[in-house]
Amino acid sequence: MQDLYLVDTLAVTIASAAGAGKIDNLTMMVYYDDIAGIQQSLIDVPTLQKRKLETVTVEYAPGAPASGSTYSGLAAITAQSDLLKRGSSYALVGYQVSANVTTLTIRGADSGNFRVPMPGPSPFQDRSGTFFYDLSSYYNLPLIPVFQANNSPGIFIEQVSNDLLAAITASLIFVRLG
């Protein structure tokens, strides 16, 4: 892990051999333990273990993304099915994606309206179902995002993909908290 401060400027370079017209994407996950004015709802593994009630899967299937668009397929978490029980909190522990995309993102008031990235399946296919759980366990930090079901119409999922424009489906794996 690298310490970052609010005044730091991140400069990222992607090298590509794909040629003209090719879109290459990169997603970085940056964690700040405290940003003035921004509040994310995050928990750690011991908190999840104490509070877990049941697992719920939310489906995401936006159809084919728009041509030439990197961020596409924006949909509310309630677009495919509205399974989250109002008045409950849900921890996002992992996900599964049907096709290769750069990233899925989820954002809403509970994430401080920051996009929370979920890397595409390669090379994480075997670990994506427990991605945030594993991340939090490995770093021993509260890295499991928590969303309030009451906010679900304002929680948005989006895909980041290159110019290959793969139509995907995804399943987001939530644990309802008590």
C-alpha positions as CSV (number, residue, x, y, z in Angstrom):
1,M,0.0,0.0,0.0
2,Q,1.1,3.5,-0.8
3,D,0.2,6.5,1.4
4,L,-1.7,9.2,-0.5
5,Y,-2.7,12.6,0.6
6,L,-5.4,14.9,-0.8
7,V,-2.9,17.1,-2.5
8,D,-1.2,14.2,-4.4
9,T,-1.7,14.1,-8.1
10,L,-1.9,10.6,-9.5
11,A,-0.4,10.1,-13.0
12,V,-1.1,6.8,-14.7
13,T,0.2,5.7,-18.0
14,I,-1.1,2.7,-20.0
15,A,1.1,1.2,-22.8
16,S,-0.7,-0.5,-25.6
17,A,0.4,-2.3,-28.7
18,A,-3.2,-2.7,-30.0
19,G,-3.0,0.1,-32.6
20,A,-5.1,3.1,-33.6
21,G,-8.7,3.2,-32.6
22,K,-8.2,0.8,-29.7
23,I,-9.6,1.8,-26.3
24,D,-7.5,0.6,-23.3
25,N,-8.9,1.0,-19.8
26,L,-7.5,1.1,-16.4
27,T,-9.3,1.1,-13.1
28,M,-7.5,2.0,-9.8
29,M,-8.9,1.4,-6.4
30,V,-7.8,4.2,-4.0
31,Y,-8.5,4.1,-0.3
32,Y,-8.4,7.1,1.9
33,D,-9.1,6.4,5.6
34,D,-10.4,9.9,6.0
35,I,-11.6,12.5,3.5
36,A,-13.1,15.7,4.9
37,G,-16.8,16.0,3.8
38,I,-17.0,12.5,2.3
39,Q,-18.4,9.6,4.2
40,Q,-18.4,6.0,2.9
41,S,-20.1,3.2,4.7
42,L,-17.5,0.4,5.0
43,I,-17.1,-2.5,7.4
44,D,-14.4,-5.1,8.1
45,V,-14.7,-8.9,8.2
46,P,-15.2,-9.3,12.0
47,T,-18.1,-6.8,11.8
48,L,-19.6,-8.7,8.8
49,Q,-19.3,-12.0,10.7
50,K,-21.1,-10.6,13.8
51,R,-23.9,-8.9,11.8
52,K,-24.6,-11.3,8.8
53,L,-28.1,-12.6,8.4
54,E,-28.7,-13.8,4.8
55,T,-27.2,-13.6,1.3
56,V,-29.0,-11.9,-1.5
57,T,-27.9,-11.8,-5.2
58,V,-28.8,-8.7,-7.3
59,E,-28.7,-9.2,-11.1
60,Y,-27.4,-6.6,-13.5
61,A,-27.9,-7.0,-17.3
62,P,-27.8,-3.6,-19.1
63,G,-27.7,-5.0,-22.7
64,A,-25.1,-3.9,-25.2
65,P,-23.2,-0.8,-24.2
66,A,-23.2,2.3,-26.4
67,S,-20.6,2.4,-29.2
68,G,-17.5,4.4,-28.3
69,S,-18.4,4.7,-24.7
70,T,-16.1,3.6,-21.9
71,Y,-18.6,4.0,-19.0
72,S,-22.0,2.5,-20.1
73,G,-24.9,0.4,-19.0
74,L,-25.8,2.7,-16.1
75,A,-28.7,1.1,-14.2
76,A,-30.2,1.5,-10.8
77,I,-29.7,-1.5,-8.5
78,T,-33.5,-2.0,-8.7
79,A,-33.6,-2.2,-12.5
80,Q,-33.6,-6.0,-12.8
81,S,-35.1,-6.9,-9.5
82,D,-35.9,-5.1,-6.3
83,L,-34.9,-7.7,-3.7
84,L,-33.4,-5.6,-0.9
85,K,-35.6,-5.2,2.1
86,R,-36.2,-1.6,3.0
87,G,-34.8,-0.6,6.5
88,S,-31.9,-3.1,6.1
89,S,-28.2,-2.6,5.4
90,Y,-26.4,-4.8,2.9
91,A,-22.7,-5.5,2.6
92,L,-21.3,-6.1,-0.9
93,V,-19.0,-9.0,-0.5
94,G,-18.5,-10.0,-4.1
95,Y,-19.8,-10.4,-7.6
96,Q,-19.7,-12.6,-10.7
97,V,-19.5,-11.3,-14.3
98,S,-20.5,-13.3,-17.4
99,A,-18.0,-11.7,-19.9
100,N,-14.7,-9.9,-19.8
101,V,-15.0,-6.2,-18.9
102,T,-12.5,-3.9,-17.4
103,T,-14.6,-3.1,-14.3
104,L,-18.0,-2.9,-12.9
105,T,-18.7,0.0,-10.6
106,I,-21.3,0.7,-7.9
107,R,-22.0,4.1,-6.4
108,G,-24.6,5.9,-4.3
109,A,-25.0,8.1,-1.2
110,D,-23.5,5.3,0.9
111,S,-20.3,5.3,-1.1
112,G,-20.0,9.0,-0.9
113,N,-21.1,9.0,-4.5
114,F,-17.6,7.6,-5.4
115,R,-17.5,4.7,-7.8
116,V,-16.5,1.5,-6.0
117,P,-14.7,-0.6,-8.6
118,M,-15.0,-4.4,-9.1
119,P,-12.3,-5.7,-11.5
120,G,-13.5,-7.7,-14.5
121,P,-13.3,-11.4,-14.3
122,S,-9.8,-11.9,-15.7
123,P,-7.7,-12.8,-13.7
124,F,-10.2,-12.7,-10.8
125,Q,-12.9,-15.1,-12.0
126,D,-12.2,-17.6,-9.2
127,R,-12.0,-14.9,-6.5
128,S,-14.6,-12.3,-7.5
129,G,-17.5,-13.9,-5.5
130,T,-15.7,-12.9,-2.3
131,F,-13.7,-10.0,-3.6
132,F,-14.4,-7.3,-1.0
133,Y,-14.4,-9.9,1.8
134,D,-11.0,-11.1,0.7
135,L,-9.7,-7.5,0.2
136,S,-10.8,-6.5,3.7
137,S,-9.3,-9.7,5.3
138,Y,-6.0,-9.3,3.5
139,Y,-5.4,-5.6,4.4
140,N,-7.2,-5.9,7.8
141,L,-9.1,-2.7,7.0
142,P,-12.9,-1.9,6.6
143,L,-13.1,-2.4,2.8
144,I,-16.5,-4.0,2.5
145,P,-19.0,-1.4,1.1
146,V,-22.4,-1.2,2.9
147,F,-25.5,0.1,1.2
148,Q,-28.8,1.0,2.8
149,A,-31.8,-0.6,1.0
150,N,-33.8,2.6,1.5
151,N,-31.3,4.2,-0.9
152,S,-31.6,1.5,-3.5
153,P,-33.3,3.6,-6.3
154,G,-30.2,5.9,-6.0
155,I,-27.6,3.1,-6.1
156,F,-26.2,2.8,-9.6
157,I,-24.2,0.0,-11.3
158,E,-22.2,0.7,-14.4
159,Q,-19.7,-1.1,-16.6
160,V,-16.3,0.0,-17.9
161,S,-15.4,-1.7,-21.1
162,N,-13.2,-1.2,-24.1
163,D,-14.2,-0.9,-27.7
164,L,-15.1,-4.6,-28.0
165,L,-18.5,-3.7,-26.4
166,A,-19.4,-7.0,-24.7
167,A,-22.9,-7.3,-23.5
168,I,-22.7,-8.7,-20.0
169,T,-24.7,-9.9,-17.1
170,A,-23.5,-9.7,-13.5
171,S,-24.6,-10.9,-10.1
172,L,-23.7,-8.8,-7.1
173,I,-23.5,-10.7,-3.9
174,F,-24.8,-8.9,-0.8
175,V,-25.1,-10.0,2.8
176,R,-28.0,-8.5,4.8
177,L,-26.8,-7.1,8.1
178,G,-28.6,-7.2,11.4
